[in-house]
Amino acid sequence: MHTLSQLRSGKLKGIKRLDLSCGLTTFPEDIFSLADSLEILNLSGNALSSLPDDLPRLKSLKVIFCSDNQFDHLPEVLGRCSNLCMVGFKANQIQTVSAAALPLELRWLILTDNQISHLPAELGQCHALQKLMLAGNQLQSLPETLAACQNLELIRISANQLQALPDWLFSLPKLAWLAFAGNPFCPMPPASPHAPAIHWQDLEVAEQLGEGASGVIYKALWQQENPRAVALKRFKGALTSDGLPQCEMAACIAAGEHPYLIGAIGQVEHPDQHPALLMPLIDGFSNLAGPPSLESCTRDIYAQDQYFSLENTLKIASSIAAAAEHLHAAHILHGDLYAHNILIGPENETRLGDFGAASFYTPEQNLLQNIEVRAFACLLEELLSRTQGSAATLDKLANLQISSAQVTISARPLFSEIKKILSSL
Ligand SMILES: Nc1ncnc2c1ncn2[C@@H]1O[C@H](COP(=O)(O)OP(=O)(O)OP(=O)(O)O)[C@@H](O)[C@H]1O
């Protein structure tokens, strides 16, 4: 985090990224002294409600974050910033998004947790758009023109007022990660009679195990007749970038037990805080990869020296295909099938977790399974680019990857078939 005095002293000359969060109510003029170099401007966590008309003077600006401010509209000046490809205005009070506010090169738009009830048809002209985050708004419909955004790979439309799942989603050739729970058209989650009641006072919370955008995960001891070491996910707020914690918990609990899922024990009621999710403790595992970067946008980041034997790639891929098949059998779309949501053990034991983007769907919406198969294709592609082994088997895996990512989504194999193919290799 930078300070205003550092900015004013001229010490920041030449920097590419500026992070300022210090109660700003107006845009500091001094930011223009960085016009030659500034590519990423993060003004999240201030009290701004407007941006200056001459913002395009920041001619190298590619990324702007203004989350947790007081904007009631998406500033139109953004549309005149010609290199801007990522716009993040989460948790404002935005009601109005006009066509003029949309930069043509847009790849990643974050408008999560606002009050938007209408999006302009011109959003469909942002052909580079890959990631569209709209959870927690008041949208009753989406512009049909979005069908033209053929590069869209990740969409979050959970916790809105949508009356139906738009048909055009199924014509997006690259869509892989979709979250839509918490809309009026969504089926009710099934009751989970086996989930035990867990009382906050029975938990001894210990060290932090991990943290994501939506929650912090702690190790805990669950005091019962036979005390048990567990993992506790405490949500950071009432809405995450993927949707509602209640939907995440409902899906995670409804998914039930499976050898390749992290799984859930149940929901913890806290007298005065957000509910939390209790899970089995997965000890001694680590994340298969890190989440996407600003640059990679939709693709996970692996350690540079991370390689897999063919045997391990097959083991990971087969486990994930089996976990996804299990979820689809229960009509649950994971929505975030990514390496960064996979925990991996010392023997490459595999556990899929993070149901933050999960949605229940009806049998009539079965084609959603084929969308998730593309997420698997991305994972397989990443694993294959780091795998050494027999060329013949690698070729077969590459063919499976290609067919799982094919443009005609109905022609993609389902997870039951993928599992069969993998077990035959
Ligand atoms: N049951 C568990 N046992 C051990 N570690 C866990 C468990 N569940 C989660 N973790 C750790 O905590 C991290 C964050 O968990 P999770 O992905 O559920 O959080 P999140 O806030 O939803 O993340 P995201 O930013 O992807 O939304 C995981 O990547 C993992 O390292």
The ligand as an SDF file (V2000), in Angstrom:
LIG
                    3D

 31 33  0  0  0  0  0  0  0  0999 V2000
  -11.0600  -28.7070    4.7520 N   0  0  0  0  0  0  0  0  0  0  0  0
   -9.8770  -28.0990    4.6150 C   0  0  0  0  0  0  0  0  0  0  0  0
   -8.7720  -28.5960    5.2220 N   0  0  0  0  0  0  0  0  0  0  0  0
   -7.5870  -27.9600    5.0770 C   0  0  0  0  0  0  0  0  0  0  0  0
   -7.3870  -26.8290    4.3630 N   0  0  0  0  0  0  0  0  0  0  0  0
   -8.4440  -26.2880    3.7500 C   0  0  0  0  0  0  0  0  0  0  0  0
   -9.7530  -26.8800    3.8360 C   0  0  0  0  0  0  0  0  0  0  0  0
  -10.6140  -26.1290    3.1260 N   0  0  0  0  0  0  0  0  0  0  0  0
   -9.8970  -25.1080    2.6150 C   0  0  0  0  0  0  0  0  0  0  0  0
   -8.5900  -25.1800    2.9770 N   0  0  0  0  0  0  0  0  0  0  0  0
   -7.5180  -24.2240    2.6020 C   0  0  0  0  0  0  0  0  0  0  0  0
   -8.0470  -22.8990    2.5960 O   0  0  0  0  0  0  0  0  0  0  0  0
   -7.9500  -22.3260    1.2660 C   0  0  0  0  0  0  0  0  0  0  0  0
   -9.1330  -21.4210    0.9900 C   0  0  0  0  0  0  0  0  0  0  0  0
  -10.3150  -22.1880    0.9940 O   0  0  0  0  0  0  0  0  0  0  0  0
  -11.5130  -21.8930   -0.0180 P   0  0  0  0  0  0  0  0  0  0  0  0
  -11.0390  -22.1310   -1.4220 O   0  0  0  0  0  0  0  0  0  0  0  0
  -12.7110  -22.6480    0.4280 O   0  0  0  0  0  0  0  0  0  0  0  0
  -11.6960  -20.3280    0.2380 O   0  0  0  0  0  0  0  0  0  0  0  0
  -12.3640  -19.2070   -0.6950 P   0  0  0  0  0  0  0  0  0  0  0  0
  -12.3790  -17.9580    0.0930 O   0  0  0  0  0  0  0  0  0  0  0  0
  -13.6790  -19.7300   -1.1780 O   0  0  0  0  0  0  0  0  0  0  0  0
  -11.3710  -19.1090   -1.9210 O   0  0  0  0  0  0  0  0  0  0  0  0
  -11.6510  -18.3690   -3.3440 P   0  0  0  0  0  0  0  0  0  0  0  0
  -10.7730  -17.1700   -3.3300 O   0  0  0  0  0  0  0  0  0  0  0  0
  -11.2070  -19.4110   -4.3590 O   0  0  0  0  0  0  0  0  0  0  0  0
  -13.1040  -18.0690   -3.4070 O   0  0  0  0  0  0  0  0  0  0  0  0
   -7.8630  -23.5330    0.3500 C   0  0  0  0  0  0  0  0  0  0  0  0
   -7.2570  -23.2120   -0.8750 O   0  0  0  0  0  0  0  0  0  0  0  0
   -7.0490  -24.5080    1.1800 C   0  0  0  0  0  0  0  0  0  0  0  0
   -5.6690  -24.2150    1.0800 O   0  0  0  0  0  0  0  0  0  0  0  0
  1  2  1  0
  2  3  1  0
  2  7  2  0
  3  4  2  0
  4  5  1  0
  5  6  2  0
  6  7  1  0
  6 10  1  0
  7  8  1  0
  8  9  2  0
  9 10  1  0
 10 11  1  0
 11 12  1  0
 11 30  1  0
 12 13  1  0
 13 14  1  0
 13 28  1  0
 14 15  1  0
 15 16  1  0
 16 17  2  0
 16 18  1  0
 16 19  1  0
 19 20  1  0
 20 21  2  0
 20 22  1  0
 20 23  1  0
 23 24  1  0
 24 25  2  0
 24 26  1  0
 24 27  1  0
 28 29  1  0
 28 30  1  0
 30 31  1  0
M  END
$$$$
